[in-house]
Amino acid sequence: MFRVTPHDRLATSLIKSIPPDAAVSAECSFIPHLAHRRHLYLFPIIKEARYIILDKTSTYIGPLAGQSYRSNYNKMLNHLLASFEYKLTHDEDGLKLFKKKP
């Protein structure tokens, strides 16, 4: 039986906070919730994404499963955290939301 957790509610809230016309990069678990967007990228692909949403607690990494994906994921996350291009706007319960700086 599926149960909606506080973590799920927080993730939904973060997704809803992203403007509907914004390009987004997201990991696999968020893709179904963002699939209606014109510009959507599977993290670690970023391209022109204005927002990046990640869930460090997610165990689903989809079709790109494997060590190379996890290694690239961690490298890109560390790069984002040190970046001057994106700002971490939310970091709670493993959920991270980045916004591109103007």
LINBEL-V729850 format. One record per run of one state. SS is the DSSP state (helix for helix, strand for strand, loop for the rest). FROM is the first residue (numbers start at 1). TO is the last residue. Records with the same first field share a line. If there is no record, write none. Layout:
SS = FROM-TO  FROM-TO
This chain:
loop = 1-5  18-23  27-27  35-39  43-50  56-61  65-66  83-85  93-94  101-102
helix = 6-17  28-34  62-64  67-82
strand = 24-26  40-42  51-55  86-92  95-100
